[in-house]
């Protein structure tokens, strides 16, 4: 997406039934260690006109992370 994820979402959301998120590049937690700002992406999704789909998270904790804390943080991050 050439680094302009939010603009692509705004432009093309009418073709999207649901969003699938995962950490970039590790496909682990969607936290501050990843390349994308998932809080901002969640805000963009929440503000899309007419969109009422859902977001799923391809989630697996990184080695050494507390599983329950990790998933709770991801849910809190995306809950806007």
N, C-alpha and C positions, 0 to 999 in steps of 0.2 A: 504494500500500500504506500510505499515511498514515504513513510513517516508522517503522513497526514491523515491518520486514522479518524479523527473527529470529523473532518470535512467529508470524508467518504461516507461515514455513517449518516451525516446530515443529508447528503445528496441522495444516497441509495437506500435509505431505510424502508422505502415503500416496497422493496423487493425482498426484505428480510423477515423471516417468520420468527426467528429467535437468534439470540447472540450466544456465542460460545467463547468463554474467556479462559485463558491459561497464561501462566507466567512466560515472559519472553526474555531470554532465550531458553530458560530451563524447563518450562512447562510445570513448574512447581507453584508455590504461593504467588498470589498477585499482590505482592507487598512492595516496599520501597527499594528492594534489591533488583527489581526488574526494569526493563527499558521503558515500559509504558506506565503512564499515570492512570491507574485504574479508577481512582476516585473521580478524576475529571471525565473519563470515559463513561462512568456510571451517571454522572450529571448530564452529559450529552444525551445518553440514551433516555434518561427520564424526561428530558425536554423535547424529545422528538414529537412533532405534531401527529396526532392520530395513531401513534404506535402503542400497542397494548400487549405485546408479546412478552417473552420471558428471557432471562439470562441464565445460562448454565455455566458451571465452572468445572473444567477438566482439572481436577485437583489431586495432587499427591504431595504430601509434606516432604520437604527437603530433608536429607539425612540429619539426624540429631534434633529436629524440631519437634515440639510437643504437638501431637496430632489435634487434640481438642482446641488448644489455643490457636493453632494455625487456621483451622476452618472457621472458628469464631471471628478471627480477625478479617478473613476474606468476606464473610457475610456482612460484618460491620462496614467494611470498605465500600461494598456495593449497595448498601441500604441507604438510598437518598430520598 
